[in-house]
Structure formats: C-alpha cells, structure tokens
Amino acid sequence: MLKLKVEGPEGEVQAFMNDFTNNPQCSIKSCSQPFQNDYLENDETNSFCYFDYHPLHEIGKAMVVTFQTQNGEDLTFSLEYGKVIRVGNIVHITGKISSFLPQIAGW
C-alpha cells in the first residue's frame, strides 16, 4: 500500500484528488475528507490518500489516448503500459505505445 500526500491551494488539491481517485490503475483504500485535511497559511491544505497501484498489464485494460491536431485530425494510439496524470489543464503521459504515431507537421 502506498500513501499519497498532496499540498497546495485547496481548489487545486481537491481537483487533483478527484482525478486521482478515478485513475483505473489506482485502487483507493482511503482518502481524507475535507474536514480531515490540514489547513495551512495562505489558503493551502494537505490532503492524503492510501492506495494500491496496479500496472496496466496487471489489470488487463488497454489505455487509449486521443489527441486532436490544430487542423482537426484525431491521433489515437494505445499504450502497452504507462500512465496518464492530469493536473488542472496539464496532462502528463508516459508509457510505451503499441504503434508509432504519424509524423505531425511542424514538429
């Protein structure tokens, strides 16, 4: 079992924890409720979560990621293994894809 502790502005911490609990690779055991969080100065808070992590190959679920280019084309690929983490409007994707992405013009 792993413990995750997140510290920052209350709204951002709550949004991150909501996204994290919906991650299929994480089996959540318990999470702090707002009244259990530690409130710090400058409207910041600490929140925590206990969870088990399961790699994609263990849970048997393919992760499909789709990007839309500026000209409206959809680029879809499957991850053999990896993870997707969203913090606000920033998405971090790491892993190994099943096939290569087509060349994106301008990159």
N, CA, C and O atoms as a GROMACS GRO file, in nm:
protein
  428
    1MET      N    1   0.085  -0.117   0.000
    1MET     CA    2   0.000   0.000   0.000
    1MET      C    3   0.090   0.124   0.000
    1MET      O    4   0.193   0.127   0.067
    2LEU      N    5   0.048   0.224  -0.076
    2LEU     CA    6   0.122   0.348  -0.088
    2LEU      C    7   0.042   0.462  -0.027
    2LEU      O    8  -0.081   0.455  -0.018
    3LYS      N    9   0.112   0.567   0.014
    3LYS     CA   10   0.046   0.686   0.067
    3LYS      C   11   0.081   0.804  -0.022
    3LYS      O   12   0.198   0.825  -0.054
    4LEU      N   13  -0.018   0.879  -0.061
    4LEU     CA   14   0.000   1.000  -0.140
    4LEU      C   15  -0.039   1.118  -0.054
    4LEU      O   16  -0.147   1.120   0.006
    5LYS      N   17   0.048   1.218  -0.047
    5LYS     CA   18   0.018   1.341   0.026
    5LYS      C   19   0.031   1.456  -0.072
    5LYS      O   20   0.133   1.470  -0.139
    6VAL      N   21  -0.072   1.537  -0.082
    6VAL     CA   22  -0.075   1.648  -0.176
    6VAL      C   23  -0.091   1.777  -0.096
    6VAL      O   24  -0.176   1.786  -0.008
    7GLU      N   25  -0.009   1.877  -0.129
    7GLU     CA   26  -0.015   2.006  -0.061
    7GLU      C   27  -0.024   2.117  -0.164
    7GLU      O   28   0.046   2.114  -0.264
    8GLY      N   29  -0.110   2.214  -0.140
    8GLY     CA   30  -0.123   2.327  -0.229
    8GLY      C   31  -0.252   2.401  -0.205
    8GLY      O   32  -0.318   2.380  -0.104
    9PRO      N   33  -0.288   2.490  -0.299
    9PRO     CA   34  -0.415   2.562  -0.287
    9PRO      C   35  -0.532   2.463  -0.279
    9PRO      O   36  -0.534   2.363  -0.351
   10GLU      N   37  -0.627   2.492  -0.193
   10GLU     CA   38  -0.734   2.396  -0.164
   10GLU      C   39  -0.808   2.350  -0.290
   10GLU      O   40  -0.834   2.230  -0.304
   11GLY      N   41  -0.843   2.441  -0.380
   11GLY     CA   42  -0.915   2.403  -0.501
   11GLY      C   43  -0.836   2.310  -0.590
   11GLY      O   44  -0.890   2.214  -0.644
   12GLU      N   45  -0.706   2.337  -0.606
   12GLU     CA   46  -0.621   2.252  -0.689
   12GLU      C   47  -0.600   2.116  -0.626
   12GLU      O   48  -0.599   2.015  -0.696
   13VAL      N   49  -0.583   2.112  -0.495
   13VAL     CA   50  -0.566   1.984  -0.426
   13VAL      C   51  -0.691   1.898  -0.442
   13VAL      O   52  -0.681   1.779  -0.471
   14GLN      N   53  -0.808   1.958  -0.424
   14GLN     CA   54  -0.933   1.884  -0.436
   14GLN      C   55  -0.952   1.832  -0.578
   14GLN      O   56  -0.993   1.718  -0.597
   15ALA      N   57  -0.922   1.915  -0.680
   15ALA     CA   58  -0.935   1.872  -0.820
   15ALA      C   59  -0.839   1.757  -0.850
   15ALA      O   60  -0.878   1.661  -0.917
   16PHE      N   61  -0.716   1.765  -0.801
   16PHE     CA   62  -0.619   1.658  -0.823
   16PHE      C   63  -0.666   1.529  -0.758
   16PHE      O   64  -0.659   1.422  -0.820
   17MET      N   65  -0.713   1.537  -0.634
   17MET     CA   66  -0.758   1.416  -0.564
   17MET      C   67  -0.878   1.353  -0.634
   17MET      O   68  -0.888   1.231  -0.639
   18ASN      N   69  -0.969   1.434  -0.687
   18ASN     CA   70  -1.082   1.380  -0.762
   18ASN      C   71  -1.035   1.305  -0.885
   18ASN      O   72  -1.083   1.196  -0.914
   19ASP      N   73  -0.941   1.364  -0.960
   19ASP     CA   74  -0.885   1.297  -1.078
   19ASP      C   75  -0.813   1.169  -1.039
   19ASP      O   76  -0.826   1.066  -1.106
   20PHE      N   77  -0.738   1.174  -0.932
   20PHE     CA   78  -0.657   1.060  -0.889
   20PHE      C   79  -0.745   0.941  -0.852
   20PHE      O   80  -0.712   0.827  -0.884
   21THR      N   81  -0.857   0.967  -0.784
   21THR     CA   82  -0.944   0.857  -0.742
   21THR      C   83  -1.013   0.791  -0.860
   21THR      O   84  -1.063   0.679  -0.847
   22ASN      N   85  -1.018   0.857  -0.976
   22ASN     CA   86  -1.079   0.799  -1.096
   22ASN      C   87  -0.979   0.725  -1.183
   22ASN      O   88  -1.016   0.672  -1.288
   23ASN      N   89  -0.852   0.720  -1.143
   23ASN     CA   90  -0.748   0.652  -1.220
   23ASN      C   91  -0.767   0.501  -1.207
   23ASN      O   92  -0.762   0.449  -1.095
   24PRO      N   93  -0.788   0.428  -1.319
   24PRO     CA   94  -0.811   0.283  -1.309
   24PRO      C   95  -0.690   0.206  -1.258
   24PRO      O   96  -0.704   0.091  -1.217
   25GLN      N   97  -0.571   0.266  -1.260
   25GLN     CA   98  -0.451   0.197  -1.213
   25GLN      C   99  -0.437   0.205  -1.061
   25GLN      O  100  -0.349   0.140  -1.005
   26CYS      N  101  -0.519   0.283  -0.996
   26CYS     CA  102  -0.509   0.301  -0.851
   26CYS      C  103  -0.634   0.247  -0.783
   26CYS      O  104  -0.746   0.287  -0.815
   27SER      N  105  -0.612   0.157  -0.690
   27SER     CA  106  -0.722   0.104  -0.610
   27SER      C  107  -0.719   0.179  -0.477
   27SER      O  108  -0.634   0.152  -0.391
   28ILE      N  109  -0.810   0.272  -0.461
   28ILE     CA  110  -0.812   0.361  -0.344
   28ILE      C  111  -0.861   0.285  -0.222
   28ILE      O  112  -0.966   0.221  -0.224
   29LYS      N  113  -0.784   0.292  -0.115
   29LYS     CA  114  -0.821   0.228   0.012
   29LYS      C  115  -0.888   0.328   0.104
   29LYS      O  116  -0.990   0.296   0.166
   30SER      N  117  -0.834   0.448   0.114
   30SER     CA  118  -0.896   0.554   0.194
   30SER      C  119  -0.839   0.689   0.153
   30SER      O  120  -0.724   0.700   0.112
   31CYS      N  121  -0.921   0.791   0.165
   31CYS     CA  122  -0.881   0.929   0.136
   31CYS      C  123  -0.930   1.019   0.248
   31CYS      O  124  -1.034   0.993   0.309
   32SER      N  125  -0.856   1.125   0.272
   32SER     CA  126  -0.900   1.221   0.373
   32SER      C  127  -1.021   1.297   0.320
   32SER      O  128  -1.032   1.323   0.200
   33GLN      N  129  -1.109   1.332   0.409
   33GLN     CA  130  -1.224   1.415   0.377
   33GLN      C  131  -1.185   1.560   0.405
   33GLN      O  132  -1.091   1.585   0.480
   34PRO      N  133  -1.257   1.656   0.346
   34PRO     CA  134  -1.219   1.797   0.368
   34PRO      C  135  -1.202   1.834   0.516
   34PRO      O  136  -1.114   1.914   0.549
   35PHE      N  137  -1.284   1.779   0.604
   35PHE     CA  138  -1.270   1.815   0.746
   35PHE      C  139  -1.148   1.750   0.811
   35PHE      O  140  -1.111   1.786   0.922
   36GLN      N  141  -1.086   1.652   0.742
   36GLN     CA  142  -0.967   1.586   0.795
   36GLN      C  143  -0.837   1.647   0.743
   36GLN      O  144  -0.730   1.616   0.794
   37ASN      N  145  -0.846   1.732   0.645
   37ASN     CA  146  -0.727   1.792   0.585
   37ASN      C  147  -0.661   1.888   0.683
   37ASN      O  148  -0.726   1.948   0.768
   38ASP      N  149  -0.530   1.903   0.669
   38ASP     CA  150  -0.456   2.002   0.746
   38ASP      C  151  -0.459   2.134   0.669
   38ASP      O  152  -0.416   2.139   0.554
   39TYR      N  153  -0.509   2.238   0.732
   39TYR     CA  154  -0.514   2.368   0.666
   39TYR      C  155  -0.393   2.450   0.708
   39TYR      O  156  -0.365   2.466   0.827
   40LEU      N  157  -0.323   2.502   0.609
   40LEU     CA  158  -0.201   2.579   0.630
   40LEU      C  159  -0.229   2.726   0.603
   40LEU      O  160  -0.341   2.763   0.567
   41GLU      N  161  -0.128   2.808   0.621
   41GLU     CA  162  -0.144   2.950   0.590
   41GLU      C  163  -0.154   2.969   0.439
   41GLU      O  164  -0.120   2.879   0.363
   42ASN      N  165  -0.198   3.085   0.396
   42ASN     CA  166  -0.215   3.122   0.255
   42ASN      C  167  -0.318   3.035   0.184
   42ASN      O  168  -0.305   3.009   0.065
   43ASP      N  169  -0.421   2.990   0.256
   43ASP     CA  170  -0.529   2.908   0.198
   43ASP      C  171  -0.479   2.780   0.133
   43ASP      O  172  -0.539   2.732   0.037
   44GLU      N  173  -0.371   2.724   0.185
   44GLU     CA  174  -0.321   2.597   0.134
   44GLU      C  175  -0.364   2.486   0.229
   44GLU      O  176  -0.394   2.509   0.346
   45THR      N  177  -0.365   2.364   0.175
   45THR     CA  178  -0.410   2.249   0.253
   45THR      C  179  -0.325   2.127   0.223
   45THR      O  180  -0.260   2.121   0.118
   46ASN      N  181  -0.326   2.031   0.313
   46ASN     CA  182  -0.265   1.900   0.293
   46ASN      C  183  -0.378   1.799   0.286
   46ASN      O  184  -0.470   1.802   0.368
   47SER      N  185  -0.373   1.710   0.188
   47SER     CA  186  -0.470   1.602   0.178
   47SER      C  187  -0.392   1.474   0.155
   47SER      O  188  -0.280   1.478   0.103
   48PHE      N  189  -0.449   1.360   0.194
   48PHE     CA  190  -0.376   1.235   0.177
   48PHE      C  191  -0.468   1.124   0.128
   48PHE      O  192  -0.590   1.134   0.136
   49CYS      N  193  -0.405   1.019   0.078
   49CYS     CA  194  -0.478   0.907   0.022
   49CYS      C  195  -0.391   0.782   0.034
   49CYS      O  196  -0.271   0.788   0.007
   50TYR      N  197  -0.450   0.670   0.073
   50TYR     CA  198  -0.382   0.540   0.073
   50TYR      C  199  -0.436   0.460  -0.045
   50TYR      O  200  -0.557   0.454  -0.065
   51PHE      N  201  -0.346   0.398  -0.122
   51PHE     CA  202  -0.391   0.326  -0.241
   51PHE      C  203  -0.294   0.215  -0.278
   51PHE      O  204  -0.179   0.213  -0.234
   52ASP      N  205  -0.344   0.122  -0.360
   52ASP     CA  206  -0.261   0.020  -0.423
   52ASP      C  207  -0.249   0.057  -0.570
   52ASP      O  208  -0.348   0.098  -0.631
   53TYR      N  209  -0.129   0.044  -0.626
   53TYR     CA  210  -0.105   0.076  -0.767
   53TYR      C  211  -0.098  -0.053  -0.846
   53TYR      O  212  -0.033  -0.149  -0.804
   54HIS      N  213  -0.165  -0.056  -0.962
   54HIS     CA  214  -0.166  -0.173  -1.048
   54HIS      C  215  -0.123  -0.132  -1.189
   54HIS      O  216  -0.191  -0.050  -1.251
   55PRO      N  217  -0.011  -0.186  -1.241
   55PRO     CA  218   0.029  -0.156  -1.379
   55PRO      C  219  -0.079  -0.202  -1.477
   55PRO      O  220  -0.158  -0.291  -1.447
   56LEU      N  221  -0.081  -0.140  -1.595
   56LEU     CA  222  -0.184  -0.173  -1.695
   56LEU      C  223  -0.186  -0.321  -1.729
   56LEU      O  224  -0.293  -0.379  -1.746
   57HIS      N  225  -0.068  -0.384  -1.740
   57HIS     CA  226  -0.066  -0.525  -1.779
   57HIS      C  227  -0.129  -0.614  -1.671
   57HIS      O  228  -0.174  -0.724  -1.702
   58GLU      N  229  -0.132  -0.568  -1.547
   58GLU     CA  230  -0.195  -0.646  -1.440
   58GLU      C  231  -0.347  -0.635  -1.443
   58GLU      O  232  -0.417  -0.733  -1.418
   59ILE      N  233  -0.398  -0.518  -1.474
   59ILE     CA  234  -0.543  -0.501  -1.472
   59ILE      C  235  -0.606  -0.538  -1.605
   59ILE      O  236  -0.729  -0.546  -1.615
   60GLY      N  237  -0.524  -0.562  -1.707
   60GLY     CA  238  -0.576  -0.610  -1.835
   60GLY      C  239  -0.659  -0.509  -1.910
   60GLY      O  240  -0.745  -0.547  -1.990
   61LYS      N  241  -0.637  -0.383  -1.886
   61LYS     CA  242  -0.711  -0.279  -1.957
   61LYS      C  243  -0.615  -0.201  -2.044
   61LYS      O  244  -0.511  -0.154  -1.998
   62ALA      N  245  -0.651  -0.187  -2.170
   62ALA     CA  246  -0.571  -0.103  -2.258
   62ALA      C  247  -0.606   0.043  -2.231
   62ALA      O  248  -0.721   0.075  -2.202
   63MET      N  249  -0.508   0.128  -2.241
   63MET     CA  250  -0.533   0.270  -2.225
   63MET      C  251  -0.521   0.333  -2.362
   63MET      O  252  -0.417   0.324  -2.426
   64VAL      N  253  -0.627   0.397  -2.407
   64VAL     CA  254  -0.630   0.460  -2.537
   64VAL      C  255  -0.627   0.611  -2.517
   64VAL      O  256  -0.704   0.666  -2.438
   65VAL      N  257  -0.537   0.677  -2.589
   65VAL     CA  258  -0.522   0.822  -2.579
   65VAL      C  259  -0.546   0.882  -2.716
   65VAL      O  260  -0.492   0.834  -2.816
   66THR      N  261  -0.628   0.987  -2.722
   66THR     CA  262  -0.657   1.055  -2.849
   66THR      C  263  -0.619   1.202  -2.837
   66THR      O  264  -0.658   1.271  -2.743
   67PHE      N  265  -0.543   1.248  -2.936
   67PHE     CA  266  -0.509   1.390  -2.946
   67PHE      C  267  -0.580   1.446  -3.069
   67PHE      O  268  -0.597   1.375  -3.168
   68GLN      N  269  -0.620   1.571  -3.062
   68GLN     CA  270  -0.676   1.637  -3.179
   68GLN      C  271  -0.578   1.746  -3.222
   68GLN      O  272  -0.543   1.834  -3.143
   69THR      N  273  -0.535   1.739  -3.349
   69THR     CA  274  -0.440   1.837  -3.400
   69THR      C  275  -0.511   1.970  -3.426
   69THR      O  276  -0.634   1.978  -3.417
   70GLN      N  277  -0.433   2.072  -3.457
   70GLN     CA  278  -0.490   2.204  -3.482
   70GLN      C  279  -0.581   2.206  -3.605
   70GLN      O  280  -0.671   2.289  -3.613
   71ASN      N  281  -0.557   2.114  -3.701
   71ASN     CA  282  -0.643   2.110  -3.819
   71ASN      C  283  -0.760   2.012  -3.802
   71ASN      O  284  -0.829   1.982  -3.900
   72GLY      N  285  -0.783   1.962  -3.680
   72GLY     CA  286  -0.899   1.879  -3.651
   72GLY      C  287  -0.879   1.729  -3.668
   72GLY      O  288  -0.972   1.652  -3.647
   73GLU      N  289  -0.758   1.687  -3.705
   73GLU     CA  290  -0.731   1.544  -3.722
   73GLU      C  291  -0.714   1.477  -3.584
   73GLU      O  292  -0.647   1.532  -3.497
   74ASP      N  293  -0.774   1.360  -3.567
   74ASP     CA  294  -0.759   1.284  -3.443
   74ASP      C  295  -0.644   1.186  -3.455
   74ASP      O  296  -0.635   1.112  -3.552
   75LEU      N  297  -0.556   1.186  -3.356
   75LEU     CA  298  -0.446   1.090  -3.348
   75LEU      C  299  -0.475   1.001  -3.227
   75LEU      O  300  -0.473   1.048  -3.113
   76THR      N  301  -0.501   0.874  -3.252
   76THR     CA  302  -0.537   0.781  -3.145
   76THR      C  303  -0.432   0.670  -3.139
   76THR      O  304  -0.391   0.617  -3.242
   77PHE      N  305  -0.390   0.637  -3.017
   77PHE     CA  306  -0.298   0.525  -3.000
   77PHE      C  307  -0.325   0.457  -2.867
   77PHE      O  308  -0.384   0.515  -2.776
   78SER      N  309  -0.280   0.332  -2.858
   78SER     CA  310  -0.296   0.254  -2.735
   78SER      C  311  -0.163   0.244  -2.663
   78SER      O  312  -0.059   0.226  -2.726
   79LEU      N  313  -0.167   0.254  -2.532
   79LEU     CA  314  -0.047   0.235  -2.451
   79LEU      C  315  -0.038   0.088  -2.411
   79LEU      O  316  -0.134   0.032  -2.359
   80GLU      N  317   0.077   0.026  -2.436
   80GLU     CA  318   0.100  -0.109  -2.385
   80GLU      C  319   0.111  -0.105  -2.234
   80GLU      O  320   0.059  -0.192  -2.164
   81TYR      N  321   0.178  -0.004  -2.184
   81TYR     CA  322   0.184   0.021  -2.041
   81TYR      C  323   0.213   0.169  -2.022
   81TYR      O  324   0.266   0.233  -2.113
   82GLY      N  325   0.181   0.222  -1.908
   82GLY     CA  326   0.208   0.362  -1.884
   82GLY      C  327   0.108   0.423  -1.789
   82GLY      O  328   0.034   0.353  -1.719
   83LYS      N  329   0.106   0.555  -1.790
   83LYS     CA  330   0.013   0.626  -1.703
   83LYS      C  331  -0.019   0.762  -1.761
   83LYS      O  332   0.060   0.819  -1.837
   84VAL      N  333  -0.134   0.813  -1.725
   84VAL     CA  334  -0.179   0.945  -1.766
   84VAL      C  335  -0.216   1.019  -1.638
   84VAL      O  336  -0.300   0.971  -1.560
   85ILE      N  337  -0.155   1.133  -1.616
   85ILE     CA  338  -0.184   1.213  -1.497
   85ILE      C  339  -0.225   1.352  -1.543
   85ILE      O  340  -0.156   1.416  -1.622
   86ARG      N  341  -0.338   1.399  -1.492
   86ARG     CA  342  -0.386   1.533  -1.525
   86ARG      C  343  -0.383   1.618  -1.399
   86ARG      O  344  -0.436   1.579  -1.296
   87VAL      N  345  -0.320   1.733  -1.410
   87VAL     CA  346  -0.319   1.831  -1.301
   87VAL      C  347  -0.371   1.961  -1.361
   87VAL      O  348  -0.299   2.028  -1.435
   88GLY      N  349  -0.494   1.995  -1.330
   88GLY     CA  350  -0.555   2.113  -1.390
   88GLY      C  351  -0.571   2.091  -1.539
   88GLY      O  352  -0.634   1.994  -1.582
   89ASN      N  353  -0.515   2.181  -1.620
   89ASN     CA  354  -0.526   2.166  -1.765
   89ASN      C  355  -0.397   2.112  -1.827
   89ASN      O  356  -0.378   2.122  -1.948
   90ILE      N  357  -0.309   2.055  -1.746
   90ILE     CA  358  -0.185   1.996  -1.795
   90ILE      C  359  -0.195   1.844  -1.783
   90ILE      O  360  -0.228   1.791  -1.677
   91VAL      N  361  -0.168   1.775  -1.893
   91VAL     CA  362  -0.175   1.629  -1.896
   91VAL      C  363  -0.035   1.574  -1.920
   91VAL      O  364   0.033   1.614  -2.014
   92HIS      N  365   0.008   1.481  -1.833
   92HIS     CA  366   0.137   1.414  -1.849
   92HIS      C  367   0.109   1.270  -1.889
   92HIS      O  368   0.034   1.200  -1.821
   93ILE      N  369   0.169   1.225  -2.000
   93ILE     CA  370   0.151   1.088  -2.047
   93ILE      C  371   0.288   1.025  -2.060
   93ILE      O  372   0.376   1.079  -2.127
   94THR      N  373   0.306   0.910  -1.995
   94THR     CA  374   0.430   0.834  -2.010
   94THR      C  375   0.392   0.690  -2.037
   94THR      O  376   0.289   0.642  -1.989
   95GLY      N  377   0.475   0.621  -2.112
   95GLY     CA  378   0.449   0.480  -2.139
   95GLY      C  379   0.503   0.438  -2.273
   95GLY      O  380   0.578   0.511  -2.337
   96LYS      N  381   0.465   0.318  -2.314
   96LYS     CA  382   0.507   0.261  -2.442
   96LYS      C  383   0.384   0.240  -2.528
   96LYS      O  384   0.288   0.177  -2.484
   97ILE      N  385   0.387   0.293  -2.651
   97ILE     CA  386   0.272   0.279  -2.739
   97ILE      C  387   0.286   0.154  -2.824
   97ILE      O  388   0.397   0.107  -2.850
   98SER      N  389   0.172   0.102  -2.869
   98SER     CA  390   0.170  -0.020  -2.949
   98SER      C  391   0.222   0.003  -3.090
   98SER      O  392   0.289  -0.083  -3.146
   99SER      N  393   0.193   0.119  -3.147
   99SER     CA  394   0.240   0.151  -3.281
   99SER      C  395   0.287   0.296  -3.282
   99SER      O  396   0.256   0.373  -3.191
  100PHE      N  397   0.362   0.331  -3.384
  100PHE     CA  398   0.418   0.466  -3.391
  100PHE      C  399   0.312   0.566  -3.434
  100PHE      O  400   0.223   0.535  -3.512
  101LEU      N  401   0.324   0.687  -3.380
  101LEU     CA  402   0.236   0.796  -3.421
  101LEU      C  403   0.278   0.846  -3.559
  101LEU      O  404   0.396   0.842  -3.592
  102PRO      N  405   0.183   0.893  -3.640
  102PRO     CA  406   0.221   0.954  -3.767
  102PRO      C  407   0.298   1.083  -3.742
  102PRO      O  408   0.285   1.144  -3.636
  103GLN      N  409   0.378   1.123  -3.838
  103GLN     CA  410   0.453   1.248  -3.826
  103GLN      C  411   0.356   1.365  -3.820
  103GLN      O  412   0.268   1.376  -3.905
  104ILE      N  413   0.371   1.450  -3.722
  104ILE     CA  414   0.286   1.568  -3.709
  104ILE      C  415   0.357   1.685  -3.775
  104ILE      O  416   0.471   1.717  -3.740
  105ALA      N  417   0.290   1.748  -3.870
  105ALA     CA  418   0.351   1.859  -3.944
  105ALA      C  419   0.391   1.970  -3.848
  105ALA      O  420   0.313   2.008  -3.760
  106GLY      N  421   0.509   2.022  -3.865
  106GLY     CA  422   0.556   2.134  -3.784
  106GLY      C  423   0.628   2.093  -3.658
  106GLY      O  424   0.675   2.180  -3.584
  107TRP      N  425   0.640   1.963  -3.629
  107TRP     CA  426   0.709   1.917  -3.508
  107TRP      C  427   0.843   1.862  -3.543
  107TRP      O  428   0.916   1.818  -3.454
   0.00000   0.00000   0.00000
